Amino acid sequence: MKINDVILETVSKIVVFIILTVAVYLFFSGHNSPGGGFVGGLVLASAFILLFLAFDIESVQKGIPFDFKRVAALGVFIAVGTGIGAMIFGEPFLTQTFSTFHIPFFGETELATITLFEAGVALTVVGVVVTIILSISEDV
C-alpha cells in the first residue's frame, strides 16, 4: 500500500536537484580543496536514497534502470584502471599527472588523471551505498 504524500514527493523533486548540484560541485572541487569522489559519491547516493524514500522503489528503479552492483564494479574498474594506466607508462601504481590545455569557451583548463580516479571512487561509493540501502529495505 502506497501512502499518497504529495508534499514529500514535491519537495524531494526540488531537493534532489539541489543535492545533485552540490554533489557535482564537491566532486570537481576535490583535488584542490575538501571534497572529491568519496564525499561527492556519498552526497549523490543521498539523492538516490531520498528518491527511494519519497517514491516507491519500483517507480524509481523503473525511471533509473541501473543495477547499482554493476555501478560499483564499474567504479572499481575505473579506479584501478587509472593506477594500471600509470604503470603502462613506466610510472609507479596510481601516479597521477596533469596538464593545462586551451579549451574553447573555457580558456586555460587543467585536466588531471586524478579526476578519472575520483570518478571511479564516486561510482563505487554510490553503487555500494545504494546497494546496501536497497538490501536493508528488502528485509523489512
FIKE-343566 format. One line per 3 residues: number of its first residue (from 1); their letters; for each residue x, y, z of C-alpha. Coordinates in nm, 2 decimals, padded with zeros to 4 digits. Layout:
% residues N
NUM) A) X/Y/Z  ...
This chain:
% residues 140
1) MKI) 00.00/00.00/00.00  00.15/00.34/-00.10  00.07/00.64/00.11
4) NDV) 00.00/00.95/-00.10  00.24/01.20/00.04  00.22/01.49/-00.21
7) ILE) 00.43/01.73/00.00  00.72/01.49/00.03  00.72/01.40/-00.34
10) TVS) 00.70/01.76/-00.45  00.97/01.88/-00.21  01.20/01.59/-00.29
13) KIV) 01.19/01.67/-00.66  01.34/02.01/-00.59  01.58/01.90/-00.32
16) VFI) 01.72/01.62/-00.53  01.82/01.87/-00.80  01.99/02.08/-00.52
19) ILT) 02.17/01.77/-00.38  02.29/01.67/-00.73  02.43/02.02/-00.79
22) VAV) 02.62/02.00/-00.46  02.75/01.65/-00.54  02.89/01.78/-00.87
25) YLF) 03.05/02.08/-00.70  03.21/01.86/-00.43  03.33/01.61/-00.69
28) FSG) 03.51/01.87/-00.91  03.65/02.07/-00.62  03.81/01.76/-00.47
31) HNS) 04.16/01.78/-00.59  04.21/02.14/-00.49  04.00/02.17/-00.18
34) PGG) 03.80/01.94/00.05  03.57/01.71/-00.14  03.63/01.46/-00.41
37) GFV) 03.50/01.13/-00.52  03.42/00.99/-00.19  03.22/01.29/-00.05
40) GGL) 03.07/01.36/-00.39  02.96/00.99/-00.41  02.80/01.00/-00.07
43) VLA) 02.61/01.31/-00.15  02.50/01.16/-00.48  02.39/00.84/-00.31
46) SAF) 02.18/01.05/-00.06  01.99/01.19/-00.36  01.90/00.84/-00.47
49) ILL) 01.81/00.74/-00.12  01.58/01.05/-00.09  01.41/00.94/-00.42
52) FLA) 01.36/00.58/-00.28  01.21/00.73/00.04  00.98/00.97/-00.13
55) FDI) 00.86/00.74/-00.41  00.83/00.36/-00.40  01.14/00.16/-00.50
58) ESV) 00.98/00.01/-00.81  00.89/00.35/-00.96  01.24/00.49/-00.90
61) QKG) 01.41/00.17/-01.05  01.18/00.20/-01.35  01.29/00.56/-01.40
64) IPF) 01.66/00.49/-01.32  01.72/00.14/-01.45  02.07/00.09/-01.31
67) DFK) 02.20/-00.22/-01.13  02.39/-00.05/-00.86  02.61/-00.35/-00.81
70) RVA) 02.74/-00.30/-01.16  02.79/00.07/-01.10  03.01/-00.02/-00.80
73) ALG) 03.20/-00.27/-01.01  03.25/-00.01/-01.29  03.38/00.24/-01.04
76) VFI) 03.64/-00.01/-00.90  03.74/-00.09/-01.26  03.79/00.28/-01.34
79) AVG) 03.98/00.35/-01.02  04.22/00.05/-01.06  04.25/00.13/-01.44
82) TGI) 04.39/00.47/-01.37  04.65/00.31/-01.14  04.74/00.05/-01.40
85) GAM) 04.75/00.32/-01.67  05.04/00.48/-01.49  05.22/00.15/-01.49
88) IFG) 05.18/00.13/-01.87  05.39/00.45/-01.90  05.66/00.32/-01.66
91) EPF) 05.54/00.51/-01.35  05.46/00.36/-01.01  05.10/00.24/-00.95
94) LTQ) 04.85/00.53/-00.91  05.09/00.80/-01.02  04.89/01.10/-01.13
97) TFS) 04.97/01.36/-01.39  04.81/01.68/-01.51  04.85/01.93/-01.79
100) TFH) 04.70/02.26/-01.89  04.51/02.29/-02.22  04.33/02.57/-02.40
103) IPF) 03.97/02.46/-02.45  03.74/02.69/-02.65  03.49/02.88/-02.43
106) FGE) 03.67/02.77/-02.11  04.01/02.91/-02.17  04.31/02.76/-02.00
109) TEL) 04.19/02.45/-01.82  04.38/02.20/-01.61  04.30/01.84/-01.69
112) ATI) 04.43/01.57/-01.44  04.41/01.20/-01.43  04.31/01.23/-01.06
115) TLF) 03.96/01.32/-01.19  03.92/00.98/-01.35  04.03/00.81/-01.03
118) EAG) 03.78/01.03/-00.83  03.51/00.93/-01.08  03.58/00.57/-01.01
121) VAL) 03.57/00.63/-00.63  03.24/00.82/-00.67  03.08/00.54/-00.87
124) TVV) 03.20/00.28/-00.63  03.06/00.47/-00.33  02.72/00.53/-00.50
127) GVV) 02.69/00.17/-00.60  02.78/00.03/-00.26  02.57/00.27/-00.05
130) VTI) 02.26/00.23/-00.27  02.30/-00.14/-00.28  02.33/-00.16/00.10
133) ILS) 02.02/00.06/00.14  01.82/-00.15/-00.11  01.93/-00.47/00.07
136) ISE) 01.82/-00.33/00.40  01.48/-00.23/00.26  01.42/-00.58/00.12
139) DV) 01.45/-00.72/00.47  01.17/-00.50/00.61
